[in-house]
Amino acid sequence: MSGIYLHIPFCKQACSYCDFYFVTRTSEREHFVQRLIEDIESYRDSKFTDETVETIYFGGGTPSLLEPAQLEQIMEALYDIFDIDAREITLEMNPDDVSGQFLADLKSLGISRASMGVQSFEPELLEFMHRAHSSEEALQCLELLSASDFDSFTVDLIYGNPGQSVEQLKSDVKKLLAFDPPHISAYSLTIEPKTRLGKQVELGRIAPPEDDKVAKHFDIINQLFSSHGIERYEVSNYSMPGKEAIHNSNYWKHENYLGLGPGAHSFWWDDSAERWENEEDLRKYLRDEDQPEREVLSLKQLAEERLMMGLRTRKGVGIAELSERYDYVLSSRQLDYLENREQEDKLEVDERITLTDEGIKIADAIILDLVTLH
Ligand code: SF4
């Protein structure tokens, strides 16, 4: 089983924190769609069409900037070339693009899951993040979504904004939970160097969010979501039981996926494991000039990745899985380290290694320690 990721690289404007690849000139959308279809068709009868595709993910950028007729052409090409038995087809959208008709059109195309980029309902935070939508549009789109045929949807929320108070955070969460979202991705604001926010921090105009404050926001979110029956199953992902994202969960388990479009990543593990990243350059993509280099990954690299991704999830990583699939046996130094951290209630070890709620806050440090001690 594999997945397909399609990167739709257009946005109306640049959000201040965003580190994804996108362009704000949207005039090349039609050209891009035709090129993407050619790209899909180039995989006919290749090894990538041997496996059944169980998830498709339209990400970006802003996929909701495409017309339903364009999305229909892409879907037709995908079904023509790949063997698709879809359990989940997700499309990312922004509130200012959504209407009842748009959602109905998506549903009739077979899109089963809507991913809505709300981030906040607070006007001043939306402005700070340079989002293209208003607070009213965010509320309106969630009303439309609740009234639509989408029983599976997810909403993105950002916390830990430098100017965000606890009251504002609680108000955002309360407004969101009123719509009973089956799934939420909640991200702490990260400052990436190449973004507008990164530049403002570099110039000393904005102070980055303090760790204590971010940790406090994380606790509030966990507690409020949990009291609503929405539990964390990965550092930034929360869901009602059975509503976990299949596509993203497959990334964390090293399932195969093919990424199409500029900046998309792919991972394929058959005889050997390879990863490649399309160049972040729409012009080159349109001219079919991108020749991404493939990196061959060793079993050790894969094991370390599996530890890194698995420990960020509530299920953790199976010790037997590490040895059987990755030929990775924990060293005595690693076992000692795990025992010490277990005594500090940062993690639990039985047949699996799982981080506790306290451990997850320092997940990156624990993972780094573990990998270094092998
Ligand atoms: S956050 Fe989304 S909408 Fe904003 S610039 Fe990035 S990809 Fe575009």
Residues whose N, C-alpha, C, O or C-beta is under 5 A from the ligand:
A	BS01	SF4	C11 Q13 A14 C15 C18 F20 F22 G60 G61
